[in-house]
Amino acid sequence: MNAQPLPKRLILIVDDDKILTEFLGELLVRAGYDTMLAHSADQALALIAEREPDLALLDIHMPGMSGLELAKQLNRNTSVPFMFLSGRGDADAGKQAAAYGAVGFVVKPVDEKHLMPAFEAGLARADEIRQLRRTEINLNAALAAGRETSLAVGLLMCKYQTDRNTAFEVLRDHARSSRRKINEVADQLLAAEEMLNSLHAAFSARFKK
């Protein structure tokens, strides 16, 4: 049985310059991506309402709603990561992009040689952010499911000097590999820890005699 090919990543390009938008779209299609093209922020929001892209490239300066205002709406109402298209490539432009939550920015005039490395770095950063959000959602859901899971995560954090996300992921992965519910594994872990503490107390009492 042949494996199904992975779906192509979908990229939204938003720029009032139609020639540049078409040029960027062609570059990304040749690189193996699917694209959606918008020439205004309103058009971009309409497209996003139908299907959220994996990444959006936003021109900062557009008539009507600017790319910066569009970025605010994306942050507030969607989970779409974005990069900026900027006519400036200085440090202040980079700081501005970061302040608005962009995963990167591309400097105009766009050079194909520099576009793809910047774009791929931005997409990789977007994937990292998406994974962190997914982990946080899973973690919060699991912790809400029972006191045992929360206590077990805390126990692993203390025992292995690790952070909360890592402790939860290890507990979750162990539950999956043993085909059990995470709260069952957590309950067993806590019971084992309680037994070890009891044995420790018994050994300490014996050595004191």
Salt bridges, closest charged atoms under 4 A:
ASP15 OD2 - LYS108 NZ 3.01
ASP54 OD2 - ARG9 NE 3.67
ASP59 OD1 - LYS108 NZ 2.92
GLU69 OE2 - LYS72 NZ 3.42
ASP90 OD1 - ARG88 NH2 3.23
ASP111 OD2 - HIS114 ND1 3.35
GLU112 OE2 - ARG30 NH2 3.46
ASP127 OD1 - ARG9 NH2 2.67
ASP127 OD1 - ARG130 NH1 3.10
GLU128 OE1 - ARG125 NH1 3.10
ASP173 OD1 - ARG172 NE 3.28
GLU193 OE1 - LYS159 NZ 3.76
